């Protein structure tokens, strides 16, 4: 599918160069030119409809991607969970920055206008962080609690003079700070 391979495949690769052609794909789609050789190209829609459709597809893709990360974390044993979380977090946030740059035009035009009308529209990087928060730290899921319990246990071990991975705990705490900022963003 056009979107998965050309635009959103970026979330799966943290070190991918954003090319002008990919930025042009987003711009062209948002300005009614549509993606090349796609059935929507013939459809006459307004810029707002195209922007909304692209935003919804991006949002859904990000949530599906984070769901896959959550499934991987759910299957990770506790002794590797914190390190695995941090690895996924670092890859995901790097990809979210790249994706935000890729969707710069969508951020500037459609999202900027829509934020005034809707409370659930966010710039792409905030959308990605909110997806991570909603899925990984879902109030009904135990994954967030498992991770926090591991961190608290590691802190207790350090107090008992045991050697722990303080860098991993630091990165986890920094992820919580970033997620807290995303949660407060409008």
C-alpha positions in Angstrom: 0.0 0.0 0.0 1.3 3.5 -0.8 1.0 4.9 2.7 2.7 2.0 4.5 5.6 1.7 2.2 6.3 5.4 1.3 5.2 7.5 4.2 4.7 5.5 7.3 7.5 2.9 6.9 9.6 5.6 8.5 8.4 4.5 11.9 10.0 1.2 11.5 13.4 2.6 10.6 15.0 5.0 13.0 17.8 6.1 10.7 16.1 7.0 7.4 16.8 10.2 5.5 13.8 12.3 4.7 13.9 13.2 1.0 12.3 16.1 -0.8 10.2 13.6 -2.8 8.7 12.2 0.4 7.9 15.6 1.8 6.4 16.4 -1.7 4.1 13.4 -1.4 2.6 14.8 1.8 2.4 18.3 0.3 0.8 17.1 -3.0 -1.7 15.0 -1.1 -2.7 17.8 1.2 -3.1 20.2 -1.8 -5.4 17.9 -3.7 -2.8 16.6 -6.1 -3.1 13.2 -4.4 -0.6 10.4 -4.2 0.7 9.0 -7.5 -1.2 6.1 -9.1 -3.6 5.9 -6.2 -7.4 5.5 -6.6 -7.9 8.6 -4.5 -6.2 10.8 -7.1 -9.4 10.9 -9.2 -11.5 11.8 -6.2 -12.2 15.6 -5.9 -11.9 16.6 -2.3 -11.0 19.7 -0.5 -7.6 20.4 1.1 -9.3 20.0 4.5 -10.7 16.6 3.7 -7.3 15.4 2.3 -5.5 16.7 5.4 -8.0 15.1 7.7 -7.8 11.8 5.8 -4.0 11.8 6.0 -4.1 12.7 9.7 -6.5 9.9 10.5 -4.5 7.3 8.5 -1.2 8.5 10.2 -2.9 8.4 13.7 -4.2 4.9 13.1 -0.8 3.7 11.8 1.0 5.1 14.8 -1.4 3.5 17.2 -1.1 0.1 15.4 2.7 0.4 15.5 2.7 1.2 19.2 0.3 -1.7 19.7 3.0 -4.0 18.1 5.6 -2.6 20.5 3.3 -3.2 23.4 2.8 -6.8 22.4 6.6 -7.3 22.2 7.0 -5.7 25.7 4.2 -7.8 27.1 6.1 -10.9 26.0 9.5 -9.7 27.4 10.5 -11.2 30.8 10.9 -8.8 33.7 14.7 -9.1 33.8 14.9 -7.6 30.3 11.8 -5.4 30.2 13.3 -2.1 31.2 16.2 -2.3 28.7 13.8 -3.5 26.0 11.4 -0.6 26.8 14.3 1.9 26.5 15.4 0.5 23.2 11.9 0.7 21.8 11.5 4.2 23.2 14.7 5.5 21.7 13.8 4.0 18.2 10.3 5.3 18.4 11.1 8.8 19.4 13.8 9.1 16.7 11.3 7.9 14.2 8.6 10.3 15.5 10.9 13.2 15.0 11.6 12.2 11.4 7.9 11.6 10.8 7.1 15.0 12.2 9.5 16.6 9.8 8.1 14.5 7.0 4.6 15.8 7.8 5.7 19.4 8.3 3.2 20.7 5.8 0.3 18.8 7.5 1.4 20.2 10.9 1.6 23.8 9.6 -1.6 23.9 7.7 -4.3 21.3 8.5 -3.4 20.5 12.1 -2.8 24.2 13.0 -6.3 25.1 11.7 -8.0 22.0 13.1 -6.5 22.4 16.6 -8.8 25.5 17.1 -11.9 23.5 16.3 -11.1 20.1 17.8 -9.5 19.1 21.1 -8.2 15.7 19.9 -5.9 16.9 17.1 -2.2 17.2 17.8 1.0 18.0 15.9 2.6 14.8 14.6 5.3 14.5 17.2 2.8 15.1 20.1 0.4 12.6 18.4 3.2 9.9 18.5 4.0 10.6 22.2 0.3 10.5 23.1 -0.1 7.2 21.3 2.8 5.8 23.3 1.3 7.0 26.5 -2.2 5.7 25.6 -1.1 2.3 24.6 1.9 1.5 26.7 0.7 3.1 29.9 -3.0 2.3 29.4 -4.7 2.5 32.8 -6.3 -1.0 32.4 -3.1 -2.7 31.3 -0.5 -4.0 33.6 2.6 -3.2 31.4 3.1 0.3 32.8 2.8 -1.1 36.3 5.3 -3.8 35.6 7.8 -1.3 34.3 7.4 1.1 37.2 7.7 -1.8 39.7 10.9 -2.9 38.1 12.3 0.7 38.3 11.3 1.0 41.9 12.9 -2.4 42.7 16.1 -1.3 41.0 16.2 1.9 43.0 15.7 -0.1 46.2 18.5 -2.5 45.1 20.8 0.5 44.6 20.0 1.7 48.1 21.2 -1.7 49.3 24.5 -1.0 47.6 23.8 -3.3 44.6 25.0 -2.3 41.2 22.2 -1.4 38.8 21.9 0.1 35.3 21.4 3.7 36.3 21.6 4.9 32.7 18.6 2.8 31.8 16.6 4.1 34.7 17.5 7.6 33.8 16.3 7.1 30.2 13.1 5.6 31.5 12.5 8.6 33.8 13.2 11.0 30.9 10.6 9.1 28.8 8.1 9.7 31.5 8.9 13.4 31.6 8.5 13.7 27.8 5.2 11.8 28.0 4.0 14.1 30.7 4.7 17.1 28.6 2.9 15.5 25.6 -0.1 14.7 27.9 -0.3 18.4 28.8 0.0 19.7 25.2 -3.0 21.0 23.5 
